[in-house]
Amino acid sequence: MSITTVTVLIALLAIPLGLSLSLVRDYARTYQSLRQKLREVEDLSARTIAQEQEKQHLLAVQNETLEQQVAERTAALQQSLADLRATQAQLIQREKLASLGELTAGIAHEIQNPLNFVNNFAEVSLELVQELDEEHEKEAERDHDLERDLLTDLQQNLAKIGEHGHRAANIVRGMLEHSRVGTGQKQPTDLNALVDEYLRLSYHGLRRAGDPATDKTVNYTLLTDLAGDLPSYSVVPQDIGRVLLNLFNNAFYAVGERQKQETAAYQPTVSVRTQRLGDRLSIQIRDNGSGIPAAVIGKIFQPFFTTKPTGQGTGLGLSISYDIITNGHGGTLTVQSEPGQFTEFTITLPIPA
């Protein structure tokens, strides 16, 4: 083999060897680069995991803090709610006591009249008995005609005493039926009688010192228009009585306030009307008092809202009345008013089929 041939063979072998070495170097560089990238990825993954763990830790701390804040605020809200309910209960009790005071004053007036008659007739009867005893002691000079007259008068007085005593007893019996604290069960009730009774009780209950109705020189007009075809209706009498008392009290307050500002020509008037309207019955209570401003008439059934001066109202009367009529009896309680002219409340109750 010649040198030329050997040289050619070596050259031919050198080419793939060079290529192999080049490939090895490229592979080595690629491998190193990949390892570097892998280390970078591992470092990045480690940092990401650490950051994620830190985030999870911060999130856990924030959640714990938030839960604690929520628990504290929930406890504070629960305490505030408990305080509010306690205050509301106190105000409702105050409203009940105020109504009870007005009702008691009215009952006292109603009973006082027959008791006055009983006392007067008893005193006159005692005088008649004394006069009869004196006449009886005259023996021979006795005036038999006078004795008969005295006995007749005495008999009439005793009848009057019995009549007015029964009247007082009936008043007490009626109030026990309508005002006793019971189970709150509905019972058939003569609404006309209930309306008339609470109208009188409200009027007499408000005739106290400081009330316009106390002024005996003021002539108040009370008008009643009670439907004769009104059926006996199943209600909770003490609850409906409470609503009526509140509405009548408001009516008398309104005419009293207007009376303070009007001339002698003004005639304070409170009227009540009952009627049957198809499958419903209604009770309308109207006064020609100061009226309710349009800006506040939409708020009057809200709890604690009142147009009366501080200390003269709790703002619960109409709210409780609305609840009794709507939720307690499935009816409606609405109001219409024109400032300076009138206010009219209307109770409607469904008549069972």
LINRA-V574559 format. One record per backbone hydrogen bond with DSSP energy under -0.5 kcal/mol. NH is the residue of the N-H (numbers start at 1). CO is the residue of the C=O. If there is no record, write none. Layout:
NH&CO / NH&CO
This chain:
6&2 / 7&3 / 8&4 / 9&5 / 10&6 / 11&7 / 12&8 / 13&9 / 14&10 / 15&11 / 16&12 / 17&13 / 18&14 / 19&15 / 20&16 / 21&17 / 22&18 / 23&19 / 24&20 / 25&21 / 26&22 / 27&23 / 28&24 / 29&25 / 30&26 / 31&27 / 32&28 / 33&29 / 34&30 / 35&31 / 36&32 / 37&33 / 38&34 / 39&35 / 40&36 / 41&37 / 42&38 / 43&39 / 44&40 / 45&41 / 46&42 / 47&43 / 48&44 / 49&45 / 50&46 / 51&47 / 52&48 / 53&49 / 54&50 / 55&51 / 56&52 / 57&53 / 58&54 / 59&55 / 60&56 / 61&57 / 62&58 / 63&59 / 64&60 / 65&61 / 66&62 / 67&63 / 68&64 / 69&65 / 70&66 / 71&67 / 72&68 / 73&69 / 74&70 / 75&71 / 76&72 / 77&73 / 78&74 / 79&75 / 80&76 / 81&77 / 82&78 / 83&79 / 84&80 / 85&81 / 86&82 / 87&83 / 88&84 / 89&85 / 90&86 / 91&87 / 92&88 / 93&89 / 94&90 / 95&91 / 96&92 / 97&93 / 98&94 / 99&95 / 100&96 / 101&97 / 102&98 / 103&99 / 104&100 / 105&101 / 106&102 / 107&103 / 108&104 / 109&105 / 110&106 / 111&107 / 112&108 / 113&109 / 114&110 / 115&111 / 116&112 / 117&113 / 118&114 / 119&115 / 120&116 / 121&117 / 122&118 / 123&119 / 124&120 / 125&121 / 126&122 / 127&123 / 128&124 / 129&125 / 130&126 / 131&127 / 132&128 / 133&129 / 134&130 / 135&131 / 136&132 / 137&133 / 138&134 / 138&135 / 139&136 / 141&138 / 142&139 / 144&142 / 147&143 / 148&144 / 149&145 / 150&146 / 151&147 / 152&148 / 153&149 / 154&150 / 155&151 / 156&152 / 157&153 / 158&154 / 159&155 / 160&156 / 161&157 / 162&158 / 163&159 / 164&160 / 165&161 / 166&162 / 167&163 / 168&164 / 169&165 / 170&166 / 171&167 / 172&168 / 173&169 / 174&170 / 175&171 / 176&172 / 177&173 / 178&174 / 179&175 / 180&176 / 182&180 / 187&235 / 189&233 / 191&189 / 194&190 / 195&191 / 196&192 / 197&193 / 198&194 / 199&195 / 200&196 / 201&197 / 202&198 / 203&199 / 204&200 / 205&201 / 206&202 / 207&204 / 208&206 / 211&208 / 214&211 / 215&212 / 216&214 / 218&215 / 220&218 / 221&268 / 222&220 / 223&221 / 223&270 / 225&272 / 227&225 / 227&274 / 230&227 / 233&189 / 235&187 / 235&233 / 237&235 / 239&236 / 240&236 / 241&237 / 242&238 / 243&239 / 244&240 / 245&241 / 246&242 / 247&243 / 248&244 / 249&245 / 250&246 / 251&247 / 252&248 / 253&249 / 254&250 / 255&251 / 256&252 / 257&253 / 258&254 / 259&255 / 260&256 / 261&258 / 262&258 / 266&263 / 268&266 / 270&221 / 271&286 / 272&223 / 273&284 / 274&225 / 275&282 / 277&275 / 277&280 / 280&277 / 281&349 / 282&275 / 283&347 / 284&273 / 285&283 / 285&345 / 286&271 / 286&284 / 287&343 / 288&269 / 290&254 / 296&293 / 297&293 / 299&296 / 300&296 / 300&297 / 302&299 / 304&315 / 305&302 / 305&315 / 306&304 / 312&309 / 320&316 / 321&317 / 322&318 / 323&319 / 324&320 / 325&321 / 326&322 / 327&323 / 328&323 / 329&324 / 329&325 / 330&326 / 331&325 / 332&348 / 334&346 / 336&344 / 338&342 / 340&290 / 341&338 / 342&338 / 343&287 / 344&336 / 345&285 / 346&334 / 347&283 / 348&332 / 348&346 / 349&281 / 351&279 / 352&350
